Amino acid sequence: MASTFELETLNMRLGAADLQPLDLHQRIQRALRALILEGALAPGLKLPASRVLAGSLGVARDTVENAYVHLHRDGFITRREGSGSYVSNTLGPELRGGVQRRPGAGRRRETSPPTAPALSRRGQLILEQGGVSDQQEIRAFAPGLPETRAFPLAVWERLHRQVMKDYRGSVLLHGDPQGAEPLRNAIATYLNLERGAKCSPEQILVLSSTRQALLLCAQLLADAGKPVLMENPGYIGARRAFEAAETRVIPIDVDDHGLRTDLLRADTSGAACLYVTPSHQYPTGATLPLERRLDLINWAAEQRRWIIEDDYDSEFHYDGLPTACVQGLDPYRRTIYLGTFSKTLFPGLRMGYMVLPPELVDAFTRARSIMDGHTPQLLQLTVARFMEDGHYNAHIRAMRKLYRARRTVLLDAVSRHLPGIANALPPPGGLQIPCFLADGWSEERTLRQAASAGIQLLGLSPLYAGTASRPGWLLGYASLTEHEIEAAMRRLAKVLKR
């Protein structure tokens, strides 16, 4: 009986199901159902009597009987009075995962999987171009990760409990697609005081991330096939968002001072918008000087174009005073400002925001309501309390001091351990440093060598449209202690010099 019924397989299934909080008869029922759907128990196969199976499994007869009753009710088995229980003959291969098996046969025969449905042109484009990978663990020298081990969790948990107590069940309901009013108030106050912005809470749209903001911009500001301007090199997440909307990305080169506005003015594509990172150009780290910011603003006003200003890590500026954001300098209201809490708080929060010109607020809010409805109210209100009580500014000040020290350690480590191999260019701020390879060193090869030593490097080449003019890496340091930076740089130097 055991070989015919595959009792060993059933026991294995029951062992795996032990992790589930189910009654024993439910575990037996699910294990039998899975074996039927997979074809291990073929249509028409007679099942052992409940007394016999109960004795083999070491359980009470009523337990197996209850499992049989449920399987019969759901149509997986038939029961004939005086004859026994049988696997139903009505389950075709389409219901059993495409697996066919003759009753009593000892081996399975897999049918060909069904043909995958055709994707849309946009879907195929996304599949071919790939997504964007997020770093899910602290690892040298993954860029873009903030320090999370020093985050004031006790404060956060206390505020979280306060919000639950004060708002009770209302935070469990759907929220405003534009964002919770207390958080929009806190964001507007912060940006106006700290970033030189000029905005009201009514212009704020709270989102899940900067990438969601970019998807909204791509969908609402440019039609498929139309051009969009973007810095070169630039953030690959922005490029993927624009490409997913089937727009045509046109690169505008940067130099040591950021976006070249002379090339911008020479563009005749008629692009509807421009994506730019003026505070810390990604990935070079350059800061766009004031004269270029004003030129950019005038260009947008004259040409009736939109500026998408990604201010992703402007809070962390270490050399001199940070320059005011473009949005605050723009009297023509042609700038869309993007901000995120992933760098200032923690990436697992999944929360960002936009500052929109008043005439775009309704359209973007409605589009966002279609996309995912709203950001969880409980998290929004906790962030609002964190900002209102002064913890946000205090945390940024502490992290700014910490990151400045870690940047110094990384720059020193590169100069000591990688002479003649790589040269780090110290940006005025940010969470990562561009590092350019010396002549004769292959970016692709160094990435493989680093990976063999457990070190993650982001190559600069994929961030360029076309061939990279300066091959190298982007070294993240914010999430690493000074000891971890030094130890990882020693390992990297050792494997590169091997």
GUTI-927430 format. One record per residue (C-alpha): x, y, z; residue number from 1. Coordinates in Angstrom, 2 decimals, m for minus. Layout:
<sites>
site px X	py Y	pz Z	nr NUM
...
</sites>
This chain:
<sites>
site px 0.00	py 0.00	pz 0.00	nr 1
site px 2.73	py 2.41	pz 0.88	nr 2
site px 4.44	py 2.26	pz m2.50	nr 3
site px 1.17	py 2.48	pz m4.46	nr 4
site px m0.09	py 5.35	pz m2.39	nr 5
site px 3.33	py 7.05	pz m2.06	nr 6
site px 3.07	py 7.12	pz 1.72	nr 7
site px 6.66	py 8.38	pz 2.02	nr 8
site px 5.83	py 11.41	pz m0.11	nr 9
site px 2.76	py 12.10	pz 2.01	nr 10
site px 4.83	py 11.96	pz 5.18	nr 11
site px 7.32	py 14.43	pz 3.68	nr 12
site px 4.47	py 16.78	pz 2.86	nr 13
site px 3.13	py 16.51	pz 6.38	nr 14
site px 6.57	py 17.28	pz 7.78	nr 15
site px 6.80	py 20.47	pz 5.72	nr 16
site px 3.28	py 21.43	pz 6.76	nr 17
site px 4.17	py 21.15	pz 10.42	nr 18
site px 5.44	py 24.71	pz 10.23	nr 19
site px 1.92	py 25.91	pz 9.48	nr 20
site px m0.53	py 26.68	pz 12.30	nr 21
site px m3.14	py 24.16	pz 11.04	nr 22
site px m5.03	py 21.28	pz 12.62	nr 23
site px m3.70	py 17.82	pz 11.78	nr 24
site px m6.64	py 16.91	pz 9.55	nr 25
site px m6.08	py 20.16	pz 7.61	nr 26
site px m2.42	py 19.31	pz 7.08	nr 27
site px m3.34	py 15.83	pz 5.80	nr 28
site px m6.02	py 17.34	pz 3.56	nr 29
site px m3.58	py 19.86	pz 2.04	nr 30
site px m0.84	py 17.26	pz 1.58	nr 31
site px m3.23	py 14.93	pz m0.28	nr 32
site px m4.61	py 17.80	pz m2.35	nr 33
site px m1.08	py 18.82	pz m3.40	nr 34
site px m0.23	py 15.24	pz m4.42	nr 35
site px m3.42	py 15.06	pz m6.49	nr 36
site px m2.79	py 18.38	pz m8.23	nr 37
site px 0.81	py 17.40	pz m9.03	nr 38
site px m0.30	py 14.08	pz m10.53	nr 39
site px 1.47	py 11.96	pz m7.93	nr 40
site px m1.98	py 10.50	pz m7.15	nr 41
site px m3.48	py 9.80	pz m10.57	nr 42
site px m7.19	py 10.12	pz m11.47	nr 43
site px m9.11	py 6.99	pz m10.51	nr 44
site px m6.50	py 5.82	pz m8.01	nr 45
site px m8.08	py 4.13	pz m4.99	nr 46
site px m7.06	py 5.66	pz m1.70	nr 47
site px m6.48	py 3.52	pz 1.38	nr 48
site px m9.29	py 3.20	pz 3.89	nr 49
site px m9.24	py 5.86	pz 6.55	nr 50
site px m8.47	py 3.21	pz 9.22	nr 51
site px m5.49	py 1.90	pz 7.25	nr 52
site px m4.05	py 5.34	pz 6.44	nr 53
site px m4.55	py 6.47	pz 10.03	nr 54
site px m2.55	py 3.49	pz 11.27	nr 55
site px 0.26	py 4.16	pz 8.77	nr 56
site px 0.49	py 7.82	pz 9.73	nr 57
site px 0.09	py 7.21	pz 13.45	nr 58
site px m2.99	py 9.42	pz 13.82	nr 59
site px m6.59	py 8.91	pz 14.89	nr 60
site px m9.01	py 7.48	pz 12.31	nr 61
site px m11.35	py 10.49	pz 12.72	nr 62
site px m8.47	py 12.79	pz 11.67	nr 63
site px m8.08	py 11.03	pz 8.30	nr 64
site px m11.86	py 10.77	pz 7.92	nr 65
site px m12.23	py 14.53	pz 8.36	nr 66
site px m9.55	py 15.10	pz 5.70	nr 67
site px m11.38	py 12.76	pz 3.29	nr 68
site px m14.69	py 14.53	pz 3.94	nr 69
site px m13.21	py 17.91	pz 3.01	nr 70
site px m11.48	py 16.53	pz m0.11	nr 71
site px m14.76	py 14.94	pz m1.22	nr 72
site px m16.67	py 18.17	pz m0.61	nr 73
site px m14.12	py 20.13	pz m2.70	nr 74
site px m14.27	py 17.63	pz m5.57	nr 75
site px m10.78	py 16.16	pz m5.30	nr 76
site px m11.97	py 12.64	pz m4.44	nr 77
site px m15.12	py 10.57	pz m4.92	nr 78
site px m16.50	py 8.16	pz m2.34	nr 79
site px m18.46	py 5.02	pz m3.18	nr 80
site px m20.37	py 3.28	pz m0.45	nr 81
site px m18.97	py m0.19	pz 0.15	nr 82
site px m16.09	py 0.42	pz m2.30	nr 83
site px m13.88	py 3.19	pz m0.89	nr 84
site px m12.38	py 6.56	pz m1.82	nr 85
site px m10.89	py 7.39	pz m5.23	nr 86
site px m9.05	py 10.32	pz m6.80	nr 87
site px m11.55	py 12.19	pz m8.95	nr 88
site px m11.52	py 11.50	pz m12.70	nr 89
site px m12.77	py 15.01	pz m13.45	nr 90
site px m9.43	py 16.72	pz m12.75	nr 91
site px m7.82	py 17.31	pz m16.14	nr 92
site px m4.10	py 18.07	pz m16.61	nr 93
site px m4.87	py 21.79	pz m16.88	nr 94
site px m5.97	py 21.69	pz m13.22	nr 95
site px m3.03	py 19.57	pz m12.16	nr 96
site px m0.23	py 21.80	pz m13.35	nr 97
site px 0.07	py 20.07	pz m16.72	nr 98
site px 1.23	py 16.80	pz m15.13	nr 99
site px m0.23	py 13.57	pz m16.52	nr 100
site px 0.17	py 10.10	pz m15.09	nr 101
site px m1.39	py 6.71	pz m15.79	nr 102
site px m2.94	py 4.98	pz m12.79	nr 103
site px m0.31	py 2.78	pz m11.20	nr 104
site px 2.54	py 4.21	pz m13.29	nr 105
site px 5.80	py 4.69	pz m11.42	nr 106
site px 7.12	py 7.70	pz m13.34	nr 107
site px 5.71	py 11.08	pz m14.28	nr 108
site px 5.50	py 12.56	pz m17.73	nr 109
site px 5.68	py 16.34	pz m17.86	nr 110
site px 3.72	py 18.02	pz m20.62	nr 111
site px 5.04	py 21.14	pz m22.29	nr 112
site px 4.27	py 24.30	pz m20.31	nr 113
site px 1.60	py 26.50	pz m21.82	nr 114
site px 2.78	py 29.30	pz m24.04	nr 115
site px 3.28	py 32.50	pz m22.06	nr 116
site px 0.86	py 35.28	pz m23.03	nr 117
site px 2.36	py 37.95	pz m25.23	nr 118
site px 3.44	py 41.10	pz m23.43	nr 119
site px 2.58	py 44.56	pz m24.64	nr 120
site px 5.29	py 46.47	pz m26.40	nr 121
site px 5.87	py 48.42	pz m23.20	nr 122
site px 5.96	py 45.22	pz m21.16	nr 123
site px 8.49	py 43.62	pz m23.49	nr 124
site px 10.62	py 46.75	pz m23.32	nr 125
site px 10.66	py 46.65	pz m19.51	nr 126
site px 11.53	py 42.94	pz m19.56	nr 127
site px 14.44	py 43.43	pz m21.95	nr 128
site px 15.89	py 46.50	pz m20.24	nr 129
site px 15.63	py 45.07	pz m16.75	nr 130
site px 14.56	py 46.65	pz m13.50	nr 131
site px 16.47	py 48.51	pz m10.80	nr 132
site px 18.17	py 46.54	pz m8.01	nr 133
site px 18.00	py 47.77	pz m4.44	nr 134
site px 20.71	py 46.85	pz m1.96	nr 135
site px 19.10	py 44.66	pz 0.72	nr 136
site px 22.04	py 44.29	pz 3.08	nr 137
site px 24.95	py 46.36	pz 4.36	nr 138
site px 27.91	py 45.56	pz 2.15	nr 139
site px 31.08	py 47.35	pz 1.11	nr 140
site px 30.93	py 49.49	pz m1.02	nr 141
site px 27.28	py 49.50	pz m2.07	nr 142
site px 26.24	py 53.11	pz m2.85	nr 143
site px 23.16	py 54.95	pz m1.69	nr 144
site px 22.72	py 53.24	pz 1.67	nr 145
site px 22.49	py 55.46	pz 4.77	nr 146
site px 23.55	py 54.46	pz 8.28	nr 147
site px 20.66	py 52.45	pz 9.75	nr 148
site px 22.32	py 50.86	pz 12.77	nr 149
site px 22.46	py 54.24	pz 14.54	nr 150
site px 18.84	py 55.17	pz 13.79	nr 151
site px 16.95	py 56.24	pz 16.98	nr 152
site px 14.57	py 53.29	pz 17.02	nr 153
site px 13.42	py 53.91	pz 20.60	nr 154
site px 12.22	py 57.40	pz 19.65	nr 155
site px 10.58	py 56.08	pz 16.49	nr 156
site px 8.75	py 53.32	pz 18.38	nr 157
site px 7.50	py 55.78	pz 21.01	nr 158
site px 6.12	py 58.14	pz 18.36	nr 159
site px 4.60	py 55.19	pz 16.52	nr 160
site px 2.71	py 54.20	pz 19.67	nr 161
site px 1.61	py 57.81	pz 20.23	nr 162
site px 0.12	py 57.96	pz 16.75	nr 163
site px m1.76	py 54.70	pz 17.32	nr 164
site px m3.12	py 56.01	pz 20.62	nr 165
site px m4.11	py 59.43	pz 19.29	nr 166
site px m5.62	py 58.40	pz 15.95	nr 167
site px m6.81	py 54.89	pz 16.85	nr 168
site px m8.78	py 53.14	pz 14.13	nr 169
site px m8.73	py 56.04	pz 11.69	nr 170
site px m5.15	py 55.22	pz 10.65	nr 171
site px m6.36	py 51.78	pz 9.56	nr 172
site px m8.56	py 53.25	pz 6.85	nr 173
site px m7.66	py 54.51	pz 3.39	nr 174
site px m5.78	py 57.79	pz 3.38	nr 175
site px m5.70	py 60.90	pz 1.22	nr 176
site px m3.92	py 60.10	pz m2.08	nr 177
site px m2.08	py 63.42	pz m1.80	nr 178
site px m0.77	py 62.55	pz 1.66	nr 179
site px m1.65	py 63.12	pz 5.31	nr 180
site px m2.02	py 66.83	pz 6.05	nr 181
site px 0.29	py 66.84	pz 9.13	nr 182
site px 3.11	py 65.34	pz 7.07	nr 183
site px 2.57	py 67.73	pz 4.15	nr 184
site px 2.71	py 70.62	pz 6.61	nr 185
site px 5.94	py 69.30	pz 8.13	nr 186
site px 7.58	py 68.74	pz 4.73	nr 187
site px 6.66	py 72.22	pz 3.47	nr 188
site px 8.02	py 73.84	pz 6.65	nr 189
site px 11.26	py 71.88	pz 6.42	nr 190
site px 11.86	py 72.62	pz 2.73	nr 191
site px 11.13	py 76.32	pz 3.08	nr 192
site px 13.49	py 76.71	pz 6.04	nr 193
site px 16.27	py 74.26	pz 5.17	nr 194
site px 16.32	py 74.02	pz 1.36	nr 195
site px 15.24	py 77.51	pz 0.36	nr 196
site px 12.10	py 76.20	pz m1.32	nr 197
site px 8.92	py 78.19	pz m1.87	nr 198
site px 6.01	py 75.87	pz m1.39	nr 199
site px 2.79	py 75.32	pz 0.52	nr 200
site px 1.40	py 72.04	pz 1.92	nr 201
site px m1.14	py 72.06	pz m0.93	nr 202
site px 1.73	py 71.56	pz m3.40	nr 203
site px 3.11	py 68.47	pz m1.64	nr 204
site px 2.35	py 64.96	pz m2.91	nr 205
site px 3.51	py 62.14	pz m0.61	nr 206
site px 4.61	py 59.01	pz m2.48	nr 207
site px 6.26	py 55.66	pz m1.88	nr 208
site px 9.58	py 56.62	pz m3.46	nr 209
site px 11.46	py 58.87	pz m5.88	nr 210
site px 11.05	py 56.16	pz m8.49	nr 211
site px 7.28	py 56.41	pz m8.23	nr 212
site px 7.60	py 60.17	pz m8.71	nr 213
site px 9.69	py 59.56	pz m11.82	nr 214
site px 7.12	py 57.13	pz m13.22	nr 215
site px 4.41	py 59.74	pz m12.72	nr 216
site px 6.52	py 62.39	pz m14.47	nr 217
site px 7.23	py 60.06	pz m17.37	nr 218
site px 3.56	py 59.22	pz m17.81	nr 219
site px 2.09	py 62.69	pz m17.36	nr 220
site px 4.66	py 64.99	pz m18.94	nr 221
site px 5.70	py 63.19	pz m22.13	nr 222
site px 3.89	py 61.07	pz m24.70	nr 223
site px 5.27	py 57.77	pz m25.98	nr 224
site px 7.97	py 58.34	pz m28.56	nr 225
site px 8.56	py 61.94	pz m27.45	nr 226
site px 11.96	py 63.11	pz m26.16	nr 227
site px 12.97	py 63.61	pz m22.53	nr 228
site px 16.28	py 65.23	pz m21.57	nr 229
site px 18.52	py 63.72	pz m18.92	nr 230
site px 22.00	py 64.27	pz m17.50	nr 231
site px 24.80	py 62.10	pz m18.88	nr 232
site px 25.94	py 60.22	pz m16.85	nr 233
site px 22.85	py 59.95	pz m14.73	nr 234
site px 20.68	py 57.93	pz m12.39	nr 235
site px 19.72	py 54.65	pz m14.04	nr 236
site px 16.39	py 54.55	pz m12.16	nr 237
site px 15.31	py 57.73	pz m13.90	nr 238
site px 16.33	py 56.40	pz m17.29	nr 239
site px 14.41	py 53.16	pz m16.68	nr 240
site px 11.28	py 55.12	pz m15.68	nr 241
site px 11.37	py 57.23	pz m18.84	nr 242
site px 12.11	py 54.23	pz m21.04	nr 243
site px 9.27	py 52.24	pz m19.46	nr 244
site px 6.91	py 55.03	pz m20.57	nr 245
site px 8.34	py 54.60	pz m24.09	nr 246
site px 9.80	py 58.08	pz m24.21	nr 247
site px 13.03	py 58.81	pz m26.05	nr 248
site px 15.83	py 59.72	pz m23.61	nr 249
site px 18.26	py 62.32	pz m24.95	nr 250
site px 21.49	py 62.72	pz m22.94	nr 251
site px 22.94	py 66.13	pz m22.01	nr 252
site px 26.55	py 65.87	pz m20.91	nr 253
site px 27.86	py 67.11	pz m17.57	nr 254
site px 31.27	py 68.47	pz m16.65	nr 255
site px 33.03	py 69.20	pz m13.36	nr 256
site px 30.30	py 71.74	pz m12.52	nr 257
site px 27.29	py 69.58	pz m13.38	nr 258
site px 24.85	py 69.91	pz m16.27	nr 259
site px 26.18	py 71.87	pz m19.24	nr 260
site px 23.48	py 74.44	pz m19.85	nr 261
site px 25.19	py 75.52	pz m23.09	nr 262
site px 24.42	py 72.05	pz m24.51	nr 263
site px 20.92	py 72.31	pz m23.10	nr 264
site px 20.30	py 75.53	pz m24.99	nr 265
site px 21.68	py 73.96	pz m28.15	nr 266
site px 19.14	py 71.12	pz m27.99	nr 267
site px 16.41	py 71.31	pz m30.63	nr 268
site px 14.54	py 68.11	pz m29.82	nr 269
site px 11.53	py 69.88	pz m28.33	nr 270
site px 11.67	py 67.73	pz m25.19	nr 271
site px 8.92	py 68.43	pz m22.66	nr 272
site px 11.09	py 68.02	pz m19.56	nr 273
site px 14.60	py 67.68	pz m18.18	nr 274
site px 15.75	py 65.45	pz m15.31	nr 275
site px 18.58	py 66.96	pz m13.28	nr 276
site px 20.36	py 66.45	pz m9.91	nr 277
site px 21.78	py 69.94	pz m9.24	nr 278
site px 22.77	py 69.63	pz m5.57	nr 279
site px 24.92	py 66.52	pz m6.00	nr 280
site px 25.06	py 65.40	pz m9.61	nr 281
site px 24.61	py 61.64	pz m9.79	nr 282
site px 27.15	py 60.04	pz m10.02	nr 283
site px 29.94	py 62.67	pz m10.27	nr 284
site px 28.89	py 64.57	pz m7.13	nr 285
site px 29.30	py 67.98	pz m8.81	nr 286
site px 27.19	py 70.90	pz m7.55	nr 287
site px 25.52	py 73.04	pz m10.18	nr 288
site px 26.68	py 76.65	pz m9.63	nr 289
site px 24.20	py 79.46	pz m9.19	nr 290
site px 24.73	py 80.96	pz m12.63	nr 291
site px 23.89	py 77.66	pz m14.30	nr 292
site px 20.85	py 77.22	pz m12.07	nr 293
site px 19.53	py 80.59	pz m13.17	nr 294
site px 20.30	py 79.77	pz m16.80	nr 295
site px 18.43	py 76.48	pz m16.41	nr 296
site px 15.41	py 78.29	pz m14.94	nr 297
site px 15.37	py 80.85	pz m17.74	nr 298
site px 15.64	py 78.10	pz m20.37	nr 299
site px 12.64	py 76.29	pz m18.91	nr 300
site px 10.58	py 79.49	pz m18.83	nr 301
site px 11.52	py 80.52	pz m22.37	nr 302
site px 10.92	py 77.06	pz m23.86	nr 303
site px 7.93	py 76.17	pz m21.66	nr 304
site px 9.70	py 73.04	pz m20.41	nr 305
site px 9.52	py 71.29	pz m17.05	nr 306
site px 12.54	py 70.85	pz m14.77	nr 307
site px 12.48	py 67.66	pz m12.70	nr 308
site px 14.82	py 68.45	pz m9.79	nr 309
site px 15.89	py 65.32	pz m7.90	nr 310
site px 17.27	py 66.53	pz m4.55	nr 311
site px 17.95	py 62.98	pz m3.35	nr 312
site px 20.67	py 63.61	pz m0.72	nr 313
site px 21.13	py 67.37	pz m0.50	nr 314
site px 20.84	py 67.26	pz 3.31	nr 315
site px 24.34	py 65.80	pz 3.45	nr 316
site px 26.57	py 68.64	pz 2.29	nr 317
site px 29.97	py 68.82	pz 4.00	nr 318
site px 32.06	py 71.50	pz 2.29	nr 319
site px 30.64	py 75.00	pz 2.69	nr 320
site px 26.98	py 75.91	pz 2.71	nr 321
site px 24.53	py 74.00	pz 0.50	nr 322
site px 23.14	py 75.89	pz m2.48	nr 323
site px 19.41	py 76.68	pz m2.45	nr 324
site px 17.28	py 74.28	pz m4.47	nr 325
site px 16.28	py 75.24	pz m8.01	nr 326
site px 12.59	py 75.15	pz m7.05	nr 327
site px 13.06	py 78.01	pz m4.61	nr 328
site px 14.86	py 80.11	pz m7.21	nr 329
site px 12.29	py 79.54	pz m9.94	nr 330
site px 9.76	py 82.41	pz m10.14	nr 331
site px 8.10	py 80.87	pz m13.20	nr 332
site px 6.92	py 77.68	pz m11.42	nr 333
site px 8.45	py 75.36	pz m14.01	nr 334
site px 10.25	py 73.13	pz m11.46	nr 335
site px 9.03	py 69.83	pz m10.02	nr 336
site px 10.98	py 69.00	pz m6.87	nr 337
site px 11.60	py 65.39	pz m5.76	nr 338
site px 12.66	py 64.43	pz m2.25	nr 339
site px 13.00	py 61.19	pz m0.29	nr 340
site px 13.17	py 59.91	pz 3.28	nr 341
site px 15.11	py 56.83	pz 2.18	nr 342
site px 18.44	py 58.62	pz 2.63	nr 343
site px 17.62	py 60.81	pz 5.64	nr 344
site px 15.73	py 58.16	pz 7.66	nr 345
site px 15.92	py 54.59	pz 6.32	nr 346
site px 15.24	py 52.94	pz 2.94	nr 347
site px 12.78	py 50.40	pz 4.35	nr 348
site px 10.38	py 53.26	pz 5.09	nr 349
site px 9.59	py 53.56	pz 1.36	nr 350
site px 8.45	py 57.16	pz 1.41	nr 351
site px 9.23	py 60.14	pz m0.78	nr 352
site px 7.48	py 63.29	pz m1.94	nr 353
site px 7.08	py 65.82	pz m4.72	nr 354
site px 6.61	py 69.58	pz m4.69	nr 355
site px 4.44	py 70.34	pz m7.70	nr 356
site px 3.51	py 73.58	pz m9.44	nr 357
site px m0.12	py 74.27	pz m8.43	nr 358
site px m1.47	py 73.54	pz m11.89	nr 359
site px m0.07	py 69.97	pz m11.81	nr 360
site px m1.28	py 68.90	pz m8.36	nr 361
site px m4.69	py 67.54	pz m9.37	nr 362
site px m3.39	py 65.54	pz m12.33	nr 363
site px m0.53	py 63.96	pz m10.38	nr 364
site px m2.74	py 63.18	pz m7.38	nr 365
site px m5.34	py 61.45	pz m9.54	nr 366
site px m2.66	py 59.47	pz m11.37	nr 367
site px m1.17	py 58.44	pz m8.04	nr 368
site px m4.62	py 57.31	pz m6.81	nr 369
site px m4.76	py 54.90	pz m9.75	nr 370
site px m1.22	py 53.64	pz m9.17	nr 371
site px m1.40	py 52.58	pz m5.50	nr 372
site px m3.97	py 54.74	pz m3.73	nr 373
site px m1.98	py 56.22	pz m0.88	nr 374
site px 1.00	py 55.80	pz 1.42	nr 375
site px 0.17	py 54.07	pz 4.75	nr 376
site px m1.25	py 56.68	pz 7.13	nr 377
site px 0.40	py 55.21	pz 10.21	nr 378
site px 3.88	py 55.69	pz 8.73	nr 379
site px 3.08	py 59.16	pz 7.41	nr 380
site px 1.85	py 60.38	pz 10.78	nr 381
site px 4.86	py 58.86	pz 12.56	nr 382
site px 7.21	py 60.71	pz 10.20	nr 383
site px 5.23	py 63.91	pz 10.79	nr 384
site px 5.67	py 63.56	pz 14.57	nr 385
site px 9.37	py 62.79	pz 14.08	nr 386
site px 9.75	py 66.05	pz 12.15	nr 387
site px 7.49	py 68.20	pz 14.35	nr 388
site px 9.31	py 67.20	pz 17.55	nr 389
site px 12.73	py 68.14	pz 16.14	nr 390
site px 14.07	py 64.58	pz 15.84	nr 391
site px 14.41	py 64.78	pz 12.06	nr 392
site px 16.75	py 67.78	pz 12.06	nr 393
site px 18.70	py 66.35	pz 15.00	nr 394
site px 19.18	py 63.03	pz 13.19	nr 395
site px 20.33	py 64.76	pz 10.01	nr 396
site px 22.87	py 66.82	pz 11.96	nr 397
site px 24.23	py 63.70	pz 13.64	nr 398
site px 24.45	py 61.80	pz 10.36	nr 399
site px 26.07	py 64.75	pz 8.58	nr 400
site px 28.88	py 64.72	pz 11.15	nr 401
site px 29.22	py 60.94	pz 10.95	nr 402
site px 29.25	py 60.81	pz 7.13	nr 403
site px 31.81	py 63.60	pz 6.87	nr 404
site px 34.21	py 61.56	pz 9.03	nr 405
site px 33.55	py 58.39	pz 7.01	nr 406
site px 34.12	py 60.22	pz 3.73	nr 407
site px 37.53	py 61.33	pz 5.02	nr 408
site px 38.41	py 57.75	pz 5.98	nr 409
site px 37.41	py 56.43	pz 2.56	nr 410
site px 39.37	py 59.07	pz 0.66	nr 411
site px 42.44	py 58.33	pz 2.78	nr 412
site px 42.03	py 54.56	pz 2.29	nr 413
site px 41.81	py 54.90	pz m1.49	nr 414
site px 44.97	py 57.03	pz m1.65	nr 415
site px 46.92	py 54.62	pz 0.58	nr 416
site px 45.76	py 51.27	pz m0.77	nr 417
site px 45.01	py 51.94	pz m4.45	nr 418
site px 47.83	py 54.19	pz m5.76	nr 419
site px 48.22	py 53.80	pz m9.50	nr 420
site px 44.93	py 51.91	pz m9.69	nr 421
site px 42.18	py 54.38	pz m8.87	nr 422
site px 41.73	py 58.01	pz m7.99	nr 423
site px 38.81	py 59.20	pz m5.84	nr 424
site px 37.20	py 62.56	pz m6.61	nr 425
site px 35.93	py 64.08	pz m3.34	nr 426
site px 32.44	py 65.55	pz m3.87	nr 427
site px 31.16	py 68.27	pz m1.53	nr 428
site px 28.56	py 65.91	pz m0.07	nr 429
site px 26.44	py 62.85	pz m0.63	nr 430
site px 26.66	py 59.21	pz 0.43	nr 431
site px 29.11	py 57.94	pz m2.20	nr 432
site px 32.30	py 58.91	pz m3.98	nr 433
site px 33.13	py 58.47	pz m7.69	nr 434
site px 36.44	py 56.70	pz m8.14	nr 435
site px 38.11	py 56.73	pz m11.56	nr 436
site px 40.40	py 53.97	pz m12.82	nr 437
site px 43.92	py 54.64	pz m14.05	nr 438
site px 44.87	py 53.86	pz m17.64	nr 439
site px 45.15	py 50.16	pz m18.34	nr 440
site px 42.65	py 49.05	pz m15.71	nr 441
site px 39.43	py 47.39	pz m16.87	nr 442
site px 36.23	py 48.37	pz m15.10	nr 443
site px 34.56	py 45.05	pz m15.89	nr 444
site px 37.52	py 43.02	pz m14.64	nr 445
site px 37.87	py 44.97	pz m11.40	nr 446
site px 34.16	py 44.47	pz m10.69	nr 447
site px 34.60	py 40.70	pz m11.02	nr 448
site px 37.71	py 40.72	pz m8.84	nr 449
site px 35.96	py 42.75	pz m6.16	nr 450
site px 32.96	py 40.42	pz m6.18	nr 451
site px 35.26	py 37.45	pz m5.59	nr 452
site px 36.38	py 39.17	pz m2.37	nr 453
site px 32.80	py 39.84	pz m1.24	nr 454
site px 32.93	py 43.53	pz m2.20	nr 455
site px 30.17	py 45.15	pz m4.23	nr 456
site px 31.22	py 47.89	pz m6.62	nr 457
site px 28.90	py 49.83	pz m8.90	nr 458
site px 30.57	py 50.51	pz m12.23	nr 459
site px 30.21	py 53.95	pz m13.75	nr 460
site px 29.84	py 52.72	pz m17.35	nr 461
site px 26.14	py 51.69	pz m17.11	nr 462
site px 25.32	py 55.23	pz m15.96	nr 463
site px 26.46	py 56.73	pz m19.28	nr 464
site px 24.48	py 56.93	pz m22.48	nr 465
site px 26.98	py 55.36	pz m24.84	nr 466
site px 30.60	py 54.77	pz m23.91	nr 467
site px 31.80	py 55.90	pz m20.50	nr 468
site px 34.37	py 58.67	pz m20.84	nr 469
site px 35.87	py 57.85	pz m17.44	nr 470
site px 35.54	py 54.19	pz m16.36	nr 471
site px 35.47	py 53.59	pz m12.65	nr 472
site px 33.26	py 52.87	pz m9.66	nr 473
site px 30.85	py 54.57	pz m7.31	nr 474
site px 31.95	py 53.82	pz m3.74	nr 475
site px 29.30	py 54.02	pz m1.02	nr 476
site px 30.56	py 54.70	pz 2.48	nr 477
site px 27.70	py 56.08	pz 4.59	nr 478
site px 26.48	py 52.71	pz 5.91	nr 479
site px 29.98	py 51.46	pz 6.86	nr 480
site px 31.92	py 52.11	pz 10.04	nr 481
site px 35.45	py 53.46	pz 9.76	nr 482
site px 36.84	py 50.03	pz 10.64	nr 483
site px 34.67	py 48.36	pz 7.98	nr 484
site px 35.85	py 50.87	pz 5.36	nr 485
site px 39.51	py 50.21	pz 6.13	nr 486
site px 39.12	py 46.41	pz 6.23	nr 487
site px 37.16	py 46.31	pz 2.98	nr 488
site px 39.65	py 48.57	pz 1.21	nr 489
site px 42.49	py 46.26	pz 2.28	nr 490
site px 40.64	py 43.27	pz 0.79	nr 491
site px 39.92	py 45.17	pz m2.40	nr 492
site px 43.54	py 46.25	pz m2.80	nr 493
site px 44.76	py 42.72	pz m2.19	nr 494
site px 42.52	py 41.14	pz m4.81	nr 495
site px 43.22	py 43.85	pz m7.43	nr 496
site px 47.00	py 43.57	pz m6.98	nr 497
site px 46.97	py 39.79	pz m7.13	nr 498
</sites>
